[in-house]
């Protein structure tokens, strides 16, 4: 990735972004050694205006996945930028990109796993409403979103997941969400 573009993405400098893109629009497609684009970097730092501006210049950045298997949505969720995550989710929905919403990173975690891991129950509920298929995701530890939600005591999220007939309930060590519920009740 061009060094000026990287600095602009890290600082959220929209004016610099537009100048760089004006001189060479293709430069926006550059990537870091980790295969992150300027959109990934901008989302990492929570720069909403920069992220919107770069997508206005090149929407194809929505489709990029870095070496960790992270989509722009996952980057926003994992870094706690809830407004940006919601914006990315809505863009994917508008463009009928369910596959990008469902995408799992290299650990098998999808955006819903990350929302629950990071304690963002409102975002988790928004993700469930947007894409029911997220409820079926199993990570490399055999953890489903429901198992994680129950383990962490997120009753609103686990109740919403229970309403989905195909929602997975599996967990680590051949356990399931019921095991997690019993463990939480006995330790709480």
BAKOL-267582 format. One record per atom (N, C-alpha, C): residue number from 1; chain; atom name; x, y, z. Coordinates in Angstrom, 3 decimals. Layout:
BAKOL-267582
[NUM,'A','CA',[X,Y,Z]],
...
***
This chain:
BAKOL-267582
[1,'A','N',[0.851,-1.179,0.000]],
[1,'A','CA',[0.000,0.000,0.000]],
[1,'A','C',[0.894,1.238,0.000]],
[2,'A','N',[0.448,2.209,-0.722]],
[2,'A','CA',[1.156,3.488,-0.762]],
[2,'A','C',[1.240,4.082,0.647]],
[3,'A','N',[2.406,4.576,1.005]],
[3,'A','CA',[2.636,5.097,2.360]],
[3,'A','C',[1.722,6.284,2.690]],
[4,'A','N',[1.515,7.189,1.729]],
[4,'A','CA',[0.623,8.330,1.973]],
[4,'A','C',[-0.807,7.872,2.214]],
[5,'A','N',[-1.246,6.880,1.468]],
[5,'A','CA',[-2.594,6.348,1.650]],
[5,'A','C',[-2.717,5.667,3.011]],
[6,'A','N',[-1.708,4.917,3.391]],
[6,'A','CA',[-1.725,4.256,4.702]],
[6,'A','C',[-1.828,5.290,5.824]],
[7,'A','N',[-1.037,6.339,5.736]],
[7,'A','CA',[-1.097,7.391,6.772]],
[7,'A','C',[-2.461,8.071,6.787]],
[8,'A','N',[-3.005,8.333,5.606]],
[8,'A','CA',[-4.328,8.963,5.533]],
[8,'A','C',[-5.390,8.062,6.167]],
[9,'A','N',[-5.318,6.760,5.900]],
[9,'A','CA',[-6.283,5.809,6.473]],
[9,'A','C',[-6.132,5.716,7.985]],
[10,'A','N',[-4.896,5.721,8.464]],
[10,'A','CA',[-4.659,5.629,9.910]],
[10,'A','C',[-5.133,6.877,10.640]],
[11,'A','N',[-5.001,8.026,9.997]],
[11,'A','CA',[-5.386,9.287,10.644]],
[11,'A','C',[-6.813,9.712,10.305]],
[12,'A','N',[-7.396,9.072,9.292]],
[12,'A','CA',[-8.761,9.442,8.889]],
[12,'A','C',[-8.819,10.705,8.055]],
[13,'A','N',[-7.738,11.035,7.364]],
[13,'A','CA',[-7.645,12.276,6.600]],
[13,'A','C',[-8.343,12.126,5.244]],
[14,'A','N',[-9.593,12.571,5.189]],
[14,'A','CA',[-10.409,12.442,3.977]],
[14,'A','C',[-9.876,13.330,2.856]],
[15,'A','N',[-9.424,14.504,3.204]],
[15,'A','CA',[-8.892,15.422,2.180]],
[15,'A','C',[-7.706,14.788,1.465]],
[16,'A','N',[-6.804,14.193,2.229]],
[16,'A','CA',[-5.638,13.521,1.652]],
[16,'A','C',[-6.066,12.324,0.796]],
[17,'A','N',[-7.041,11.568,1.280]],
[17,'A','CA',[-7.578,10.433,0.519]],
[17,'A','C',[-8.052,10.884,-0.858]],
[18,'A','N',[-8.841,11.946,-0.896]],
[18,'A','CA',[-9.395,12.421,-2.166]],
[18,'A','C',[-8.307,12.905,-3.113]],
[19,'A','N',[-7.286,13.540,-2.570]],
[19,'A','CA',[-6.176,14.009,-3.401]],
[19,'A','C',[-5.398,12.828,-3.977]],
[20,'A','N',[-5.137,11.835,-3.158]],
[20,'A','CA',[-4.426,10.637,-3.611]],
[20,'A','C',[-5.230,9.933,-4.701]],
[21,'A','N',[-6.541,9.774,-4.475]],
[21,'A','CA',[-7.404,9.091,-5.437]],
[21,'A','C',[-7.550,9.888,-6.732]],
[22,'A','N',[-7.550,11.202,-6.626]],
[22,'A','CA',[-7.654,12.044,-7.821]],
[22,'A','C',[-6.444,11.827,-8.731]],
[23,'A','N',[-5.286,11.707,-8.116]],
[23,'A','CA',[-4.051,11.519,-8.885]],
[23,'A','C',[-3.955,10.113,-9.484]],
[24,'A','N',[-4.441,9.113,-8.729]],
[24,'A','CA',[-4.352,7.730,-9.202]],
[24,'A','C',[-5.411,6.882,-8.496]],
[25,'A','N',[-6.599,6.734,-9.098]],
[25,'A','CA',[-7.682,5.977,-8.454]],
[25,'A','C',[-7.320,4.524,-8.123]],
[26,'A','N',[-6.461,3.920,-8.913]],
[26,'A','CA',[-6.083,2.520,-8.698]],
[26,'A','C',[-5.289,2.317,-7.414]],
[27,'A','N',[-4.714,3.389,-6.884]],
[27,'A','CA',[-3.898,3.285,-5.676]],
[27,'A','C',[-4.726,2.823,-4.469]],
[28,'A','N',[-6.046,3.057,-4.537]],
[28,'A','CA',[-6.931,2.653,-3.441]],
[28,'A','C',[-6.975,1.141,-3.261]],
[29,'A','N',[-6.566,0.401,-4.287]],
[29,'A','CA',[-6.601,-1.059,-4.224]],
[29,'A','C',[-5.341,-1.656,-3.596]],
[30,'A','N',[-4.396,-0.813,-3.227]],
[30,'A','CA',[-3.169,-1.289,-2.599]],
[30,'A','C',[-3.447,-1.975,-1.269]],
[31,'A','N',[-2.542,-2.859,-0.896]],
[31,'A','CA',[-2.716,-3.626,0.343]],
[31,'A','C',[-1.437,-3.616,1.169]],
[32,'A','N',[-1.607,-3.778,2.460]],
[32,'A','CA',[-0.485,-3.925,3.386]],
[32,'A','C',[0.068,-5.351,3.236]],
[33,'A','N',[1.214,-5.646,3.861]],
[33,'A','CA',[1.706,-7.032,3.827]],
[33,'A','C',[0.693,-8.033,4.399]],
[34,'A','N',[-0.197,-7.560,5.275]],
[34,'A','CA',[-1.243,-8.409,5.858]],
[34,'A','C',[-2.451,-8.506,4.928]],
[35,'A','N',[-2.350,-7.892,3.746]],
[35,'A','CA',[-3.409,-7.874,2.724]],
[35,'A','C',[-4.634,-7.060,3.149]],
[36,'A','N',[-4.438,-6.138,4.073]],
[36,'A','CA',[-5.498,-5.215,4.457]],
[36,'A','C',[-5.486,-4.030,3.500]],
[37,'A','N',[-6.669,-3.543,3.169]],
[37,'A','CA',[-6.798,-2.366,2.315]],
[37,'A','C',[-6.904,-1.118,3.185]],
[38,'A','N',[-6.960,0.034,2.535]],
[38,'A','CA',[-7.135,1.273,3.291]],
[38,'A','C',[-8.477,1.274,4.024]],
[39,'A','N',[-9.469,0.543,3.516]],
[39,'A','CA',[-10.747,0.424,4.229]],
[39,'A','C',[-10.555,-0.361,5.518]],
[40,'A','N',[-9.871,-1.491,5.465]],
[40,'A','CA',[-9.588,-2.261,6.688]],
[40,'A','C',[-8.889,-1.371,7.722]],
[41,'A','N',[-7.871,-0.632,7.270]],
[41,'A','CA',[-7.085,0.214,8.183]],
[41,'A','C',[-7.960,1.300,8.784]],
[42,'A','N',[-8.764,1.937,7.955]],
[42,'A','CA',[-9.657,2.990,8.425]],
[42,'A','C',[-10.647,2.449,9.461]],
[43,'A','N',[-11.195,1.270,9.198]],
[43,'A','CA',[-12.139,0.648,10.132]],
[43,'A','C',[-11.452,0.247,11.431]],
[44,'A','N',[-10.225,-0.196,11.328]],
[44,'A','CA',[-9.444,-0.550,12.517]],
[44,'A','C',[-9.347,0.633,13.477]],
[45,'A','N',[-9.160,1.825,12.909]],
[45,'A','CA',[-9.016,3.033,13.723]],
[45,'A','C',[-10.342,3.756,13.967]],
[46,'A','N',[-11.432,3.267,13.393]],
[46,'A','CA',[-12.748,3.835,13.656]],
[46,'A','C',[-13.047,5.132,12.931]],
[47,'A','N',[-12.485,5.322,11.753]],
[47,'A','CA',[-12.689,6.564,10.995]],
[47,'A','C',[-13.894,6.434,10.060]],
[48,'A','N',[-15.032,6.869,10.563]],
[48,'A','CA',[-16.285,6.708,9.818]],
[48,'A','C',[-16.305,7.521,8.527]],
[49,'A','N',[-15.922,8.794,8.593]],
[49,'A','CA',[-15.960,9.632,7.389]],
[49,'A','C',[-14.992,9.126,6.324]],
[50,'A','N',[-13.816,8.713,6.726]],
[50,'A','CA',[-12.839,8.171,5.779]],
[50,'A','C',[-13.396,6.900,5.130]],
[51,'A','N',[-13.958,6.025,5.938]],
[51,'A','CA',[-14.499,4.761,5.423]],
[51,'A','C',[-15.602,5.015,4.400]],
[52,'A','N',[-16.483,5.942,4.709]],
[52,'A','CA',[-17.562,6.272,3.764]],
[52,'A','C',[-16.996,6.903,2.503]],
[53,'A','N',[-16.003,7.763,2.657]],
[53,'A','CA',[-15.406,8.442,1.504]],
[53,'A','C',[-14.691,7.447,0.600]],
[54,'A','N',[-13.951,6.514,1.177]],
[54,'A','CA',[-13.218,5.556,0.352]],
[54,'A','C',[-14.180,4.616,-0.369]],
[55,'A','N',[-15.280,4.278,0.278]],
[55,'A','CA',[-16.271,3.424,-0.388]],
[55,'A','C',[-17.002,4.172,-1.496]],
[56,'A','N',[-17.163,5.465,-1.327]],
[56,'A','CA',[-17.759,6.277,-2.397]],
[56,'A','C',[-16.829,6.312,-3.609]],
[57,'A','N',[-15.535,6.226,-3.358]],
[57,'A','CA',[-14.555,6.239,-4.445]],
[57,'A','C',[-14.361,4.862,-5.082]],
[58,'A','N',[-14.482,3.808,-4.273]],
[58,'A','CA',[-14.276,2.466,-4.803]],
[58,'A','C',[-15.010,1.442,-3.938]],
[59,'A','N',[-16.195,1.081,-4.359]],
[59,'A','CA',[-17.038,0.155,-3.592]],
[59,'A','C',[-16.482,-1.270,-3.565]],
[60,'A','N',[-15.583,-1.595,-4.490]],
[60,'A','CA',[-15.043,-2.963,-4.531]],
[60,'A','C',[-14.266,-3.310,-3.260]],
[61,'A','N',[-13.879,-2.308,-2.488]],
[61,'A','CA',[-13.148,-2.568,-1.241]],
[61,'A','C',[-14.009,-3.327,-0.226]],
[62,'A','N',[-15.324,-3.292,-0.410]],
[62,'A','CA',[-16.220,-4.065,0.462]],
[62,'A','C',[-15.953,-5.566,0.366]],
[63,'A','N',[-15.413,-6.009,-0.768]],
[63,'A','CA',[-15.230,-7.437,-1.028]],
[63,'A','C',[-13.877,-7.967,-0.566]],
[64,'A','N',[-13.049,-7.108,-0.003]],
[64,'A','CA',[-11.691,-7.518,0.325]],
[64,'A','C',[-11.625,-8.269,1.648]],
[65,'A','N',[-10.730,-9.240,1.660]],
[65,'A','CA',[-10.522,-10.068,2.848]],
[65,'A','C',[-9.017,-10.110,3.090]],
[66,'A','N',[-8.604,-9.824,4.321]],
[66,'A','CA',[-7.165,-9.808,4.611]],
[66,'A','C',[-6.652,-11.217,4.938]],
[67,'A','N',[-5.380,-11.318,5.255]],
[67,'A','CA',[-4.778,-12.637,5.511]],
[67,'A','C',[-5.364,-13.354,6.720]],
[68,'A','N',[-5.979,-12.608,7.626]],
[68,'A','CA',[-6.634,-13.235,8.777]],
[68,'A','C',[-8.047,-13.689,8.441]],
[69,'A','N',[-8.440,-13.488,7.183]],
[69,'A','CA',[-9.783,-13.868,6.756]],
[69,'A','C',[-10.840,-12.862,7.160]],
[70,'A','N',[-10.431,-11.640,7.492]],
[70,'A','CA',[-11.365,-10.632,8.001]],
[70,'A','C',[-11.928,-9.769,6.874]],
[71,'A','N',[-13.234,-9.676,6.864]],
[71,'A','CA',[-13.921,-8.744,5.983]],
[71,'A','C',[-13.908,-7.367,6.647]],
[72,'A','N',[-14.253,-6.321,5.924]],
[72,'A','CA',[-14.390,-5.014,6.573]],
[72,'A','C',[-15.383,-5.043,7.749]],
[73,'A','N',[-16.469,-5.781,7.604]],
[73,'A','CA',[-17.445,-5.894,8.695]],
[73,'A','C',[-16.791,-6.483,9.942]],
[74,'A','N',[-16.063,-7.554,9.802]],
[74,'A','CA',[-15.424,-8.200,10.956]],
[74,'A','C',[-14.405,-7.270,11.609]],
[75,'A','N',[-13.662,-6.519,10.806]],
[75,'A','CA',[-12.686,-5.577,11.373]],
[75,'A','C',[-13.398,-4.541,12.238]],
[76,'A','N',[-14.504,-4.002,11.744]],
[76,'A','CA',[-15.261,-3.003,12.510]],
[76,'A','C',[-15.808,-3.606,13.804]],
[77,'A','N',[-16.350,-4.817,13.727]],
[77,'A','CA',[-16.923,-5.470,14.915]],
[77,'A','C',[-15.842,-5.770,15.941]],
[78,'A','N',[-14.750,-6.388,15.520]],
[78,'A','CA',[-13.719,-6.806,16.472]],
[78,'A','C',[-13.032,-5.636,17.153]],
[79,'A','N',[-13.066,-4.479,16.514]],
[79,'A','CA',[-12.422,-3.311,17.106]],
[79,'A','C',[-13.407,-2.394,17.816]],
[80,'A','N',[-14.644,-2.858,17.964]],
[80,'A','CA',[-15.624,-2.150,18.776]],
[80,'A','C',[-16.195,-0.881,18.160]],
[81,'A','N',[-16.109,-0.749,16.854]],
[81,'A','CA',[-16.656,0.425,16.175]],
[81,'A','C',[-18.063,0.083,15.681]],
[82,'A','N',[-19.006,0.163,16.610]],
[82,'A','CA',[-20.343,-0.353,16.375]],
[82,'A','C',[-21.091,0.378,15.274]],
[83,'A','N',[-20.961,1.696,15.212]],
[83,'A','CA',[-21.615,2.460,14.164]],
[83,'A','C',[-21.086,2.056,12.796]],
[84,'A','N',[-19.783,1.898,12.698]],
[84,'A','CA',[-19.174,1.457,11.441]],
[84,'A','C',[-19.586,0.033,11.096]],
[85,'A','N',[-19.639,-0.835,12.073]],
[85,'A','CA',[-20.069,-2.213,11.831]],
[85,'A','C',[-21.495,-2.223,11.289]],
[86,'A','N',[-22.342,-1.409,11.885]],
[86,'A','CA',[-23.725,-1.307,11.428]],
[86,'A','C',[-23.790,-0.768,9.994]],
[87,'A','N',[-22.944,0.206,9.695]],
[87,'A','CA',[-22.881,0.762,8.338]],
[87,'A','C',[-22.431,-0.303,7.343]],
[88,'A','N',[-21.392,-1.058,7.689]],
[88,'A','CA',[-20.907,-2.121,6.791]],
[88,'A','C',[-21.988,-3.172,6.577]],
[89,'A','N',[-22.671,-3.539,7.660]],
[89,'A','CA',[-23.740,-4.533,7.570]],
[89,'A','C',[-24.833,-4.054,6.623]],
[90,'A','N',[-25.249,-2.811,6.768]],
[90,'A','CA',[-26.306,-2.267,5.897]],
[90,'A','C',[-25.867,-2.227,4.438]],
[91,'A','N',[-24.613,-1.883,4.196]],
[91,'A','CA',[-24.108,-1.879,2.813]],
[91,'A','C',[-24.150,-3.285,2.218]],
[92,'A','N',[-23.710,-4.260,2.987]],
[92,'A','CA',[-23.748,-5.648,2.505]],
[92,'A','C',[-25.187,-6.076,2.223]],
[93,'A','N',[-26.112,-5.681,3.086]],
[93,'A','CA',[-27.513,-6.025,2.876]],
[93,'A','C',[-28.052,-5.372,1.605]],
[94,'A','N',[-27.784,-4.085,1.440]],
[94,'A','CA',[-28.271,-3.362,0.264]],
[94,'A','C',[-27.776,-3.981,-1.030]],
[95,'A','N',[-26.571,-4.525,-0.991]],
[95,'A','CA',[-25.970,-5.117,-2.181]],
[95,'A','C',[-26.219,-6.635,-2.266]],
[96,'A','N',[-27.073,-7.146,-1.379]],
[96,'A','CA',[-27.386,-8.587,-1.338]],
[96,'A','C',[-26.127,-9.447,-1.230]],
[97,'A','N',[-25.261,-9.067,-0.332]],
[97,'A','CA',[-23.989,-9.771,-0.147]],
[97,'A','C',[-23.999,-10.622,1.125]],
[98,'A','N',[-24.953,-11.549,1.196]],
[98,'A','CA',[-25.046,-12.434,2.362]],
[98,'A','C',[-23.749,-13.185,2.602]],
[99,'A','N',[-23.076,-13.583,1.509]],
[99,'A','CA',[-21.837,-14.334,1.675]],
[99,'A','C',[-20.777,-13.539,2.419]],
[100,'A','N',[-20.763,-12.220,2.247]],
[100,'A','CA',[-19.790,-11.392,2.964]],
[100,'A','C',[-20.193,-11.225,4.432]],
[101,'A','N',[-21.473,-11.222,4.703]],
[101,'A','CA',[-21.952,-11.150,6.091]],
[101,'A','C',[-21.632,-12.462,6.809]],
[102,'A','N',[-21.785,-13.566,6.111]],
[102,'A','CA',[-21.578,-14.891,6.696]],
[102,'A','C',[-20.113,-15.311,6.772]],
[103,'A','N',[-19.242,-14.595,6.104]],
[103,'A','CA',[-17.829,-14.969,6.005]],
[103,'A','C',[-17.225,-15.202,7.387]],
[104,'A','N',[-16.477,-16.294,7.488]],
[104,'A','CA',[-15.790,-16.630,8.729]],
[104,'A','C',[-14.303,-16.353,8.567]],
[105,'A','N',[-13.692,-15.847,9.624]],
[105,'A','CA',[-12.260,-15.561,9.570]],
[105,'A','C',[-11.468,-16.863,9.711]],
[106,'A','N',[-10.171,-16.753,9.794]],
[106,'A','CA',[-9.313,-17.943,9.840]],
[106,'A','C',[-9.534,-18.798,11.081]],
[107,'A','N',[-10.156,-18.249,12.114]],
[107,'A','CA',[-10.499,-19.032,13.304]],
[107,'A','C',[-11.912,-19.603,13.220]],
[108,'A','N',[-12.588,-19.317,12.117]],
[108,'A','CA',[-13.947,-19.800,11.946]],
[108,'A','C',[-14.992,-18.900,12.576]],
[109,'A','N',[-14.570,-17.776,13.116]],
[109,'A','CA',[-15.509,-16.848,13.749]],
[109,'A','C',[-16.138,-15.950,12.698]],
[110,'A','N',[-17.439,-15.749,12.808]],
[110,'A','CA',[-18.116,-14.783,11.942]],
[110,'A','C',[-18.371,-13.504,12.741]],
[111,'A','N',[-19.001,-12.536,12.113]],
[111,'A','CA',[-19.244,-11.246,12.774]],
[111,'A','C',[-20.065,-11.413,14.057]],
[112,'A','N',[-20.990,-12.367,14.068]],
[112,'A','CA',[-21.804,-12.597,15.262]],
[112,'A','C',[-20.957,-13.144,16.408]],
[113,'A','N',[-20.083,-14.098,16.126]],
[113,'A','CA',[-19.162,-14.580,17.164]],
[113,'A','C',[-18.422,-13.395,17.785]],
[114,'A','N',[-17.865,-12.544,16.921]],
[114,'A','CA',[-17.061,-11.417,17.418]],
[114,'A','C',[-17.903,-10.417,18.215]],
[115,'A','N',[-19.111,-10.162,17.773]],
[115,'A','CA',[-19.982,-9.236,18.508]],
[115,'A','C',[-20.247,-9.776,19.920]],
[116,'A','N',[-20.506,-11.070,20.008]],
[116,'A','CA',[-20.775,-11.677,21.314]],
[116,'A','C',[-19.500,-11.705,22.168]],
[117,'A','N',[-18.379,-12.133,21.584]],
[117,'A','CA',[-17.105,-12.143,22.319]],
[117,'A','C',[-16.811,-10.786,22.951]],
[118,'A','N',[-17.117,-9.739,22.201]],
[118,'A','CA',[-16.767,-8.391,22.639]],
[118,'A','C',[-17.877,-7.694,23.425]],
[119,'A','N',[-18.940,-8.416,23.736]],
[119,'A','CA',[-19.991,-7.880,24.594]],
[119,'A','C',[-20.921,-6.883,23.940]],
[120,'A','N',[-21.047,-6.936,22.634]],
[120,'A','CA',[-21.897,-5.991,21.901]],
[120,'A','C',[-23.243,-6.641,21.587]],
[121,'A','N',[-24.095,-6.772,22.602]],
[121,'A','CA',[-25.341,-7.508,22.411]],
[121,'A','C',[-26.295,-6.808,21.441]],
[122,'A','N',[-26.346,-5.481,21.445]],
[122,'A','CA',[-27.229,-4.795,20.495]],
[122,'A','C',[-26.796,-5.061,19.063]],
[123,'A','N',[-25.490,-5.024,18.814]],
[123,'A','CA',[-24.986,-5.330,17.481]],
[123,'A','C',[-25.244,-6.794,17.141]],
[124,'A','N',[-25.080,-7.680,18.107]],
[124,'A','CA',[-25.356,-9.101,17.876]],
[124,'A','C',[-26.811,-9.282,17.441]],
[125,'A','N',[-27.720,-8.600,18.098]],
[125,'A','CA',[-29.138,-8.698,17.720]],
[125,'A','C',[-29.380,-8.130,16.321]],
[126,'A','N',[-28.681,-7.058,15.980]],
[126,'A','CA',[-28.794,-6.478,14.644]],
[126,'A','C',[-28.270,-7.460,13.585]],
[127,'A','N',[-27.173,-8.112,13.895]],
[127,'A','CA',[-26.607,-9.095,12.976]],
[127,'A','C',[-27.557,-10.277,12.779]],
[128,'A','N',[-28.138,-10.761,13.853]],
[128,'A','CA',[-29.080,-11.886,13.768]],
[128,'A','C',[-30.282,-11.500,12.904]],
[129,'A','N',[-30.804,-10.305,13.123]],
[129,'A','CA',[-31.954,-9.850,12.333]],
[129,'A','C',[-31.607,-9.724,10.856]],
[130,'A','N',[-30.370,-9.341,10.571]],
[130,'A','CA',[-29.947,-9.142,9.184]],
[130,'A','C',[-29.671,-10.452,8.464]],
[131,'A','N',[-29.128,-11.424,9.180]],
[131,'A','CA',[-28.693,-12.670,8.524]],
[131,'A','C',[-28.802,-13.842,9.496]],
[132,'A','N',[-29.912,-14.574,9.407]],
[132,'A','CA',[-30.145,-15.699,10.312]],
[132,'A','C',[-29.068,-16.774,10.199]],
[133,'A','N',[-28.453,-16.891,9.036]],
[133,'A','CA',[-27.425,-17.906,8.828]],
[133,'A','C',[-26.218,-17.757,9.739]],
[134,'A','N',[-26.006,-16.563,10.291]],
[134,'A','CA',[-24.902,-16.372,11.238]],
[134,'A','C',[-25.039,-17.291,12.443]],
[135,'A','N',[-26.266,-17.678,12.766]],
[135,'A','CA',[-26.526,-18.527,13.938]],
[135,'A','C',[-25.986,-19.942,13.765]],
[136,'A','N',[-25.651,-20.317,12.542]],
[136,'A','CA',[-25.162,-21.671,12.275]],
[136,'A','C',[-23.641,-21.758,12.269]],
[137,'A','N',[-22.967,-20.625,12.349]],
[137,'A','CA',[-21.505,-20.617,12.262]],
[137,'A','C',[-20.843,-21.342,13.419]],
[138,'A','N',[-19.877,-22.169,13.069]],
[138,'A','CA',[-19.100,-22.888,14.079]],
[138,'A','C',[-17.643,-22.512,13.880]],
[139,'A','N',[-16.982,-22.091,14.956]],
[139,'A','CA',[-15.568,-21.738,14.812]],
[139,'A','C',[-14.688,-22.978,14.972]],
[140,'A','N',[-13.387,-22.782,14.898]],
[140,'A','CA',[-12.475,-23.931,14.942]],
[140,'A','C',[-12.459,-24.629,16.300]],
[141,'A','N',[-13.039,-24.016,17.314]],
[141,'A','CA',[-13.145,-24.629,18.639]],
[141,'A','C',[-14.498,-25.315,18.816]],
[142,'A','N',[-15.265,-25.370,17.720]],
[142,'A','CA',[-16.598,-25.970,17.711]],
[142,'A','C',[-17.600,-25.168,18.548]],
[143,'A','N',[-17.385,-23.860,18.619]],
[143,'A','CA',[-18.294,-22.993,19.370]],
[143,'A','C',[-19.269,-22.309,18.422]],
[144,'A','N',[-20.528,-22.411,18.749]],
[144,'A','CA',[-21.571,-21.699,18.013]],
[144,'A','C',[-21.811,-20.348,18.699]],
[145,'A','N',[-22.413,-19.410,17.986]],
[145,'A','CA',[-22.765,-18.142,18.645]],
[145,'A','C',[-23.678,-18.355,19.865]],
[146,'A','N',[-24.612,-19.311,19.759]],
[146,'A','CA',[-25.500,-19.549,20.902]],
[146,'A','C',[-24.723,-20.030,22.118]],
[147,'A','N',[-23.799,-20.935,21.910]],
[147,'A','CA',[-22.993,-21.444,23.020]],
[147,'A','C',[-22.234,-20.297,23.695]],
[148,'A','N',[-21.638,-19.438,22.894]],
[148,'A','CA',[-20.871,-18.313,23.450]],
[148,'A','C',[-21.803,-17.348,24.181]],
[149,'A','N',[-22.965,-17.065,23.592]],
[149,'A','CA',[-23.917,-16.141,24.219]],
[149,'A','C',[-24.392,-16.678,25.569]],
[150,'A','N',[-24.720,-17.957,25.620]],
[150,'A','CA',[-25.172,-18.563,26.878]],
[150,'A','C',[-24.024,-18.570,27.894]],
[151,'A','N',[-22.827,-18.914,27.435]],
[151,'A','CA',[-21.660,-18.955,28.327]],
[151,'A','C',[-21.389,-17.601,28.962]],
[152,'A','N',[-21.644,-16.554,28.212]],
[152,'A','CA',[-21.358,-15.201,28.703]],
[152,'A','C',[-22.570,-14.527,29.347]],
[153,'A','N',[-23.671,-15.234,29.411]],
[153,'A','CA',[-24.851,-14.694,30.084]],
[153,'A','C',[-25.601,-13.633,29.295]],
[154,'A','N',[-25.477,-13.659,27.974]],
[154,'A','CA',[-26.211,-12.702,27.137]],
[154,'A','C',[-27.581,-13.291,26.810]],
[155,'A','N',[-28.492,-13.146,27.769]],
[155,'A','CA',[-29.803,-13.774,27.650]],
[155,'A','C',[-30.597,-13.272,26.458]],
[156,'A','N',[-30.541,-11.955,26.180]],
[156,'A','CA',[-31.308,-11.420,25.055]],
[156,'A','C',[-30.836,-12.021,23.735]],
[157,'A','N',[-29.531,-12.203,23.594]],
[157,'A','CA',[-28.975,-12.773,22.365]],
[157,'A','C',[-29.294,-14.262,22.283]],
[158,'A','N',[-29.089,-14.982,23.379]],
[158,'A','CA',[-29.356,-16.427,23.340]],
[158,'A','C',[-30.840,-16.710,23.126]],
[159,'A','N',[-31.712,-15.886,23.690]],
[159,'A','CA',[-33.150,-16.073,23.465]],
[159,'A','C',[-33.514,-15.839,22.008]],
[160,'A','N',[-32.908,-14.834,21.382]],
[160,'A','CA',[-33.163,-14.567,19.968]],
[160,'A','C',[-32.651,-15.735,19.116]],
[161,'A','N',[-31.487,-16.264,19.470]],
[161,'A','CA',[-30.935,-17.409,18.724]],
[161,'A','C',[-31.804,-18.657,18.895]],
[162,'A','N',[-32.410,-18.813,20.062]],
[162,'A','CA',[-33.302,-19.960,20.294]],
[162,'A','C',[-34.538,-19.917,19.388]],
[163,'A','N',[-34.916,-18.734,18.938]],
[163,'A','CA',[-36.080,-18.588,18.053]],
[163,'A','C',[-35.786,-19.074,16.631]],
[164,'A','N',[-34.529,-19.300,16.325]],
[164,'A','CA',[-34.130,-19.728,14.987]],
[164,'A','C',[-34.002,-21.249,14.991]],
[165,'A','N',[-34.893,-21.949,14.312]],
[165,'A','CA',[-34.898,-23.414,14.372]],
[165,'A','C',[-33.572,-24.068,13.962]],
[166,'A','N',[-32.846,-23.476,13.037]],
[166,'A','CA',[-31.601,-24.094,12.549]],
[166,'A','C',[-30.362,-23.592,13.285]],
[167,'A','N',[-30.546,-22.798,14.319]],
[167,'A','CA',[-29.417,-22.248,15.062]],
[167,'A','C',[-28.628,-23.359,15.735]],
[168,'A','N',[-27.312,-23.306,15.562]],
[168,'A','CA',[-26.455,-24.301,16.191]],
[168,'A','C',[-26.323,-24.006,17.683]],
[169,'A','N',[-26.198,-25.041,18.465]],
[169,'A','CA',[-26.060,-24.896,19.920]],
[169,'A','C',[-24.783,-25.552,20.440]],
[170,'A','N',[-23.916,-25.981,19.534]],
[170,'A','CA',[-22.705,-26.720,19.907]],
[170,'A','C',[-21.685,-25.841,20.625]],
[171,'A','N',[-20.865,-26.518,21.405]],
[171,'A','CA',[-19.789,-25.840,22.117]],
[171,'A','C',[-18.562,-26.719,22.218]],
[172,'A','N',[-17.561,-26.217,22.904]],
[172,'A','CA',[-16.287,-26.938,23.037]],
[172,'A','C',[-16.468,-28.229,23.837]],
[173,'A','N',[-15.543,-29.165,23.629]],
[173,'A','CA',[-15.500,-30.437,24.364]],
[173,'A','C',[-16.817,-31.202,24.309]],
[174,'A','N',[-17.465,-31.184,23.162]],
[174,'A','CA',[-18.748,-31.879,22.954]],
[174,'A','C',[-19.850,-31.383,23.881]],
[175,'A','N',[-19.705,-30.171,24.337]],
[175,'A','CA',[-20.754,-29.560,25.154]],
[175,'A','C',[-21.699,-28.802,24.245]],
[176,'A','N',[-22.783,-28.320,24.836]],
[176,'A','CA',[-23.719,-27.502,24.066]],
[176,'A','C',[-24.215,-26.349,24.944]],
[177,'A','N',[-25.133,-25.576,24.414]],
[177,'A','CA',[-25.621,-24.392,25.127]],
[177,'A','C',[-26.282,-24.758,26.456]],
[178,'A','N',[-26.909,-25.915,26.532]],
[178,'A','CA',[-27.514,-26.342,27.798]],
[178,'A','C',[-26.441,-26.557,28.863]],
[179,'A','N',[-25.336,-27.180,28.476]],
[179,'A','CA',[-24.218,-27.334,29.418]],
[179,'A','C',[-23.752,-25.955,29.912]],
[180,'A','N',[-23.624,-25.029,28.996]],
[180,'A','CA',[-23.171,-23.676,29.356]],
[180,'A','C',[-24.152,-23.002,30.308]],
[181,'A','N',[-25.447,-23.196,30.055]],
[181,'A','CA',[-26.478,-22.593,30.921]],
[181,'A','C',[-26.392,-23.148,32.332]],
[182,'A','N',[-26.218,-24.456,32.447]],
[182,'A','CA',[-26.112,-25.088,33.761]],
[182,'A','C',[-24.858,-24.614,34.477]],
[183,'A','N',[-23.748,-24.541,33.752]],
[183,'A','CA',[-22.481,-24.070,34.340]],
[183,'A','C',[-22.625,-22.645,34.828]],
[184,'A','N',[-23.233,-21.766,34.022]],
[184,'A','CA',[-23.422,-20.374,34.428]],
[184,'A','C',[-24.309,-20.265,35.655]],
[185,'A','N',[-25.354,-21.034,35.686]],
[185,'A','CA',[-26.279,-20.965,36.826]],
[185,'A','C',[-25.598,-21.446,38.105]],
[186,'A','N',[-24.780,-22.490,38.003]],
[186,'A','CA',[-24.098,-23.030,39.185]],
[186,'A','C',[-22.958,-22.138,39.651]],
[187,'A','N',[-22.385,-21.345,38.741]],
[187,'A','CA',[-21.264,-20.478,39.149]],
[187,'A','C',[-21.710,-19.077,39.441]],
[188,'A','N',[-22.960,-18.756,39.156]],
[188,'A','CA',[-23.441,-17.382,39.346]],
[188,'A','C',[-24.173,-17.221,40.562]],
***
